[in-house]
Amino acid sequence: MQRDYEYKGYSIHVSVETVSVPALRGVLMRDTGFVTQVEIFRRGAATPQFSPLHLTDKDGRWFMQEVDALMGGYSAGQRIVDDVLNARAV
């Protein structure tokens, strides 16, 4: 799933990928979830303003729901943009 959000003159591109890796818990099981990639662009720019970020949920665990991964990525993108704008205002 991919979404683009406009926020304060920046475009926040959020993509969610499914992750499935073996996990040992007494027996071999699959540990599945979602990870988010966030890219932030100045409006109209072709290259990202920052290096892409790969995000997981709390404690480095995979997001359990795709929508949580999507919104987690968008929230992180908003905080980065706000930090950049606040740093320029000082």
C-alpha contacts under 8 A as a table, 3 or more apart, distances in Angstrom:
res1	aa1	res2	aa2	distance
1	M	15	S	5.69
1	M	16	V	5.31
1	M	17	E	7.28
2	Q	13	H	7.32
2	Q	14	V	5.66
2	Q	15	S	4.25
2	Q	16	V	6.39
3	R	13	H	5.96
3	R	14	V	5.35
3	R	15	S	6.48
3	R	70	L	7.95
4	D	11	S	6.54
4	D	12	I	5.60
4	D	13	H	4.50
4	D	14	V	6.27
5	Y	11	S	5.61
5	Y	12	I	5.07
5	Y	13	H	6.50
5	Y	74	Y	7.65
6	E	9	G	6.85
6	E	10	Y	5.82
6	E	11	S	4.62
6	E	12	I	6.30
6	E	43	R	7.97
7	Y	10	Y	5.24
7	Y	11	S	6.18
7	Y	12	I	7.17
7	Y	78	Q	7.06
7	Y	81	V	7.93
8	K	81	V	7.71
9	G	42	R	6.48
9	G	43	R	5.62
10	Y	40	I	6.74
10	Y	41	F	5.60
10	Y	42	R	4.50
10	Y	43	R	4.85
10	Y	81	V	7.48
11	S	40	I	5.80
11	S	41	F	5.07
11	S	42	R	6.11
11	S	43	R	5.62
12	I	38	V	6.96
12	I	39	E	5.93
12	I	40	I	4.66
12	I	41	F	6.44
12	I	74	Y	6.95
12	I	77	G	6.12
12	I	78	Q	7.86
13	H	38	V	5.73
13	H	39	E	5.10
13	H	40	I	6.21
13	H	41	F	7.87
14	V	36	T	6.85
14	V	37	Q	5.82
14	V	38	V	4.74
14	V	39	E	6.63
14	V	70	L	6.55
14	V	73	G	5.97
14	V	74	Y	6.50
15	S	36	T	5.78
15	S	37	Q	5.28
15	S	38	V	6.65
15	S	70	L	7.09
16	V	34	F	6.46
16	V	35	V	5.80
16	V	36	T	4.59
16	V	37	Q	6.41
16	V	66	E	6.95
16	V	69	A	6.50
16	V	70	L	6.30
17	E	34	F	5.56
17	E	35	V	5.44
17	E	36	T	6.34
17	E	37	Q	7.96
18	T	32	T	7.29
18	T	33	G	5.87
18	T	34	F	4.58
18	T	35	V	6.53
19	V	31	D	7.94
19	V	32	T	5.42
19	V	33	G	5.33
19	V	34	F	5.47
19	V	35	V	6.75
19	V	62	W	7.74
20	S	30	R	6.36
20	S	31	D	5.60
20	S	32	T	4.28
20	S	33	G	6.67
21	V	30	R	5.76
21	V	31	D	5.37
21	V	32	T	6.52
22	P	28	L	6.76
22	P	29	M	5.95
22	P	30	R	4.70
22	P	31	D	5.87
23	A	28	L	6.19
23	A	29	M	5.52
23	A	30	R	5.74
23	A	31	D	5.66
24	L	27	V	5.96
24	L	28	L	5.13
24	L	29	M	6.43
25	R	28	L	6.51
25	R	29	M	7.06
32	T	62	W	7.37
32	T	64	M	7.88
33	G	62	W	5.00
33	G	63	F	5.49
33	G	64	M	5.05
33	G	65	Q	7.10
33	G	66	E	7.97
34	F	56	T	7.65
34	F	62	W	5.34
34	F	63	F	4.89
34	F	64	M	6.36
34	F	65	Q	6.96
34	F	66	E	6.19
34	F	69	A	6.42
35	V	54	H	6.97
35	V	55	L	5.95
35	V	56	T	5.39
35	V	62	W	5.96
35	V	63	F	6.30
35	V	69	A	6.43
36	T	53	L	7.96
36	T	54	H	5.59
36	T	55	L	5.07
36	T	56	T	6.62
36	T	69	A	5.78
36	T	70	L	6.80
36	T	72	G	7.85
36	T	73	G	6.00
37	Q	52	P	6.55
37	Q	53	L	5.46
37	Q	54	H	4.52
37	Q	55	L	6.30
37	Q	73	G	7.00
38	V	52	P	5.62
38	V	53	L	5.10
38	V	54	H	6.55
38	V	55	L	7.82
38	V	73	G	5.96
38	V	74	Y	7.65
38	V	77	G	6.79
39	E	48	P	6.07
39	E	49	Q	7.81
39	E	50	F	7.05
39	E	51	S	7.10
39	E	52	P	4.88
39	E	53	L	6.66
39	E	77	G	7.76
40	I	48	P	5.40
40	I	49	Q	5.68
40	I	50	F	6.39
40	I	52	P	7.67
40	I	77	G	6.89
41	F	44	G	7.63
41	F	45	A	6.03
41	F	46	A	7.43
41	F	47	T	6.56
41	F	48	P	4.51
41	F	49	Q	5.06
41	F	50	F	7.77
42	R	45	A	5.39
42	R	48	P	7.37
42	R	49	Q	6.46
45	A	48	P	7.34
48	P	51	S	6.85
48	P	52	P	7.65
55	L	73	G	7.05
56	T	60	G	5.44
56	T	61	R	5.89
56	T	62	W	5.28
56	T	63	F	6.14
56	T	69	A	7.65
57	D	60	G	5.73
57	D	61	R	5.28
57	D	62	W	5.59
57	D	63	F	5.15
57	D	69	A	7.61
57	D	72	G	7.84
58	K	61	R	5.99
63	F	66	E	7.05
63	F	68	D	6.50
63	F	69	A	5.57
64	M	68	D	7.37
64	M	69	A	7.88
65	Q	68	D	5.27
65	Q	69	A	6.53
66	E	69	A	5.15
66	E	70	L	6.28
67	V	70	L	4.99
67	V	71	M	6.16
68	D	71	M	5.24
68	D	72	G	5.85
69	A	72	G	5.04
69	A	73	G	6.16
70	L	73	G	5.30
70	L	74	Y	6.35
71	M	74	Y	4.98
71	M	75	S	6.04
72	G	75	S	5.19
72	G	76	A	6.19
73	G	76	A	5.14
73	G	77	G	6.18
74	Y	77	G	5.05
74	Y	78	Q	6.23
75	S	78	Q	5.09
75	S	79	R	6.31
76	A	79	R	5.18
76	A	80	I	6.31
77	G	80	I	5.18
77	G	81	V	6.27
78	Q	81	V	5.19
78	Q	82	D	6.10
79	R	82	D	5.04
79	R	83	D	6.08
80	I	83	D	5.06
80	I	84	V	6.21
81	V	84	V	5.11
81	V	85	L	6.19
82	D	85	L	5.16
82	D	86	N	6.00
83	D	86	N	5.11
83	D	87	A	6.05
84	V	87	A	5.20
84	V	88	R	6.37
85	L	88	R	5.20
85	L	89	A	6.35
86	N	89	A	5.09
86	N	90	V	6.60
87	A	90	V	5.49
